[in-house]
């Protein structure tokens, strides 16, 4: 099918959504979901209407990060067609495969089934009016990326990496993929996560555990905007595990890092 035609059609499917931001990473475990969740929350705290779509079919993190595991969204019938109403948590609309099926079931889905689930996240979820729809993409480059990029008018992509060499190598593959003619989605920029650690008792010190400024150097090398550094903070990890992401927690240091990043991203 013709990619351009598909894209135009979908612009009519999500007419109420002003900006769609896809958060991607080359490698798993670099903090992509953490960054996506806190970016969405930072936008919402700035007064925007925000949705967060967890497109990580094989490893959904939104249910745990937002403390909504086991909750199921409501359905609604519009002229004989069923719509899924996203969950509302901390003022943002949430959708994740983990809210629809038992998390361990989706893990064995084959590519086409995962892609079709993702298409439903676009066509069958009542997103309504949003300033930002943030999409937490699966790690790496695969079927779901192609499906989403071809069916959704993505405004831009945010790349998450750690400063570590292996993460940077994989981030380069992502940069190459989003620049490809068949996808061709603008890259908003790159954010470096887990940049350094500062012990509470040595507030002036920065320990570059995963290497220094690898993400910044990569952004420079590819001429991408550098969206900032997020330090390693225990409360960021704890908040994610507890269902209260950093932006709704009480640690000003981690909040400030995500606020600065969000303001650079817009
Ligand atoms: P990904 O989506 O890339 O797989 P996650 O967002 O799930 O990564 O993060 C992996 C783990 O690292 C999670 O336990 C998360 O809480 C933790 N984490 C992410 N970013 C940070 C950070 N800046 N400081 C501390 N822990 C973090």
Boltz pocket constraint, residues with backbone or C-beta under 6 A from the ligand:
constraints:
  - pocket:
      binder: B
      contacts: [[A, 25], [A, 27], [A, 28], [A, 29], [A, 30], [A, 31], [A, 32], [A, 33], [A, 34], [A, 35], [A, 61], [A, 139], [A, 193], [A, 194], [A, 230], [A, 231], [A, 232], [A, 233], [A, 234], [A, 236], [A, 237], [A, 238], [A, 240], [A, 241]]
      max_distance: 6.0
